[in-house]
Amino acid sequence: MMTFRKIRFILLVSISLSIQVQLFAQRQSDVVWAGNSFHSIPQEVPARNFLLVFNEDSLQYIDNETPIILTSFDSRAAYSDRNGNLKFASNGWRLVNSDGEILSYKLWRDDIPWSGGSDDTTMTRNSKGPLFLEDPGDSNRVYLFYGASAENLPSPTLGLTRQDVLFSYVLLDVNSQSLISYHHNYLTDTTSLSDAVAVRHGNGRDWWILKPGLFTNEYYIALLDPSGLSEMEKVTISGVVPREQTTTVSHFTQDGNTFIHFTGLGPKWVQRYNFDRCTGTLSNPQETDLTQFFRWQDPCNFTISPDGSKFYAVRLNYNDSTYVPGTFQYDFETNILSQTSDRTGLAFLTPNFKEILFFTRLIPNTITNLYFSSINNPNGADENCDVEYFKFEVINFPYMLYAPNFANYRLGPLSGSECDPLSSNSLELNAAPAPSLSVFPNPSKGLLQVRLANVKSQHQRIRIFNALGQVVYDAALTSNSTQINLEQLRLNPGMYWLEVRDLKVNLRSKFVFN
């Protein structure tokens, strides 16, 4: 068993704001972006994108009119607020907000060139998507993690030429849906072309982040807590053969106690570990060789049952009568492979951990009559998994080469454990509503009302910025409600940002003056 860095304990008295987030932050991963469009920078082209909005019980609705264009079907992630409203979406290189406003075309480092010297494609990769994590110390800030790769790292073993060479993050402001800062290079070691995943710390508030290394016995692990990000520590697992890996996919089980890693492209190895949410350690490695069941060329993506006992993956049609295509279930407990469906659409576990959705066509080889079919009981073995075909109709073409990436925001603390000094009772008693800012009417033709809620300090300053970032209004704010006459400021029609700030509060909101 490995040992990992010292455990951090955060005192209850310092986290009244983050406590409220833990109690009510249940839907930050409940909006899933999907679809298909063309690489095009900066021109926008017609795209067939849509959003899946989930709630605690099921798929709530499909939004086929989303303005978001990420121009890539390789990977994607989205972040929603606790009410299930989309705030941000990204494919790891383009970042947009819910209005479709592009916050960044190119998130990775400027000295990494575009692929082939062209502005039309990207070399930013995370095979299952980038990853959004809410800041445990500030519910209005979100981290976006993503990987960038270069073409100058040949793989002598697998014959491939790309691995992740940077692991970076962006900081985002939720209220204003704006970019705070980016180009934060977090890890520069060469790692696998793979996803980063996260799971709640045992206190139910912080996040453990895992990134697979270049070899199958390597992982990088870090902790995100109210004080920020710890250094990513490389751990090497004894007893696991150090095979070179490229594109990989990982998942945590619903309870966060099991970590499952699939080497994907090439030989099909699955690793399963026990994960200690208190100490951030992996232990009891178990490897399963599925190469006899899946070919090298089959998609590297897979999904798991919520309890981690089942593995779901796709076999493609190679015009080979001896190789049956479809979606298959592998049972780790019985070592039995069974065909779940003769359909080959990408499957993924829903954010509420209730079912597995996979794409199906009513008429084969068409892009019409498209549906999500469902595995209603993914923990069930073989036919007991309960497949329901054509459950949700989809209007736009739902091409997904890689499944969306999200963390389990519903996962709570390990009550009563050594790593949980915060009991659920004390959390409830000390929970405080989060500060909020409202600006109306929006758009405004003259008078702008500004209201604060759940803010105790009386020493804020209020500022208005134009689209160039210039301050056009700056004044002290002595109450939680005020009115600004925009006409007296002689503003030009357009978009502006209003900010309320002091040492403890930083709230921003966008408005339009016309």
Beta strands, then each sheet from edge to edge (+ up, - down):
strand 1: 31-36
strand 2: 48-54
strand 3: 59-63
strand 4: 77-80
strand 5: 86-90
strand 6: 95-97
strand 7: 102-104
strand 8: 131-134
strand 9: 141-150
strand 10: 163-173
strand 11: 178-187
strand 12: 197-200
strand 13: 207-212
strand 14: 218-225
strand 15: 228-229
strand 16: 233-236
strand 17: 249-252
strand 18: 258-262
strand 19: 269-276
strand 20: 281-289
strand 21: 302-304
strand 22: 310-315
strand 23: 326-331
strand 24: 336-341
strand 25: 347-349
strand 26: 356-361
strand 27: 370-375
strand 28: 387-394
strand 29: 436-440
strand 30: 447-453
strand 31: 460-465
strand 32: 471-477
strand 33: 481-485
strand 34: 494-501
strand 35: 506-513
sheet 1: 1+ 2- 3+
sheet 2: 4+ 5- 6+ 7-
sheet 3: 8+ 9- 10+ 11-
sheet 4: 12+ 13- 14+ 15-
sheet 5: 12+ 13- 14+ 16-
sheet 6: 17+ 18- 19+ 20-
sheet 7: 21+ 22- 23+ 24-
sheet 8: 25+ 26- 27+ 28-
sheet 9: 29+ 30- 33+
sheet 10: 32+ 31- 34+ 35-
end
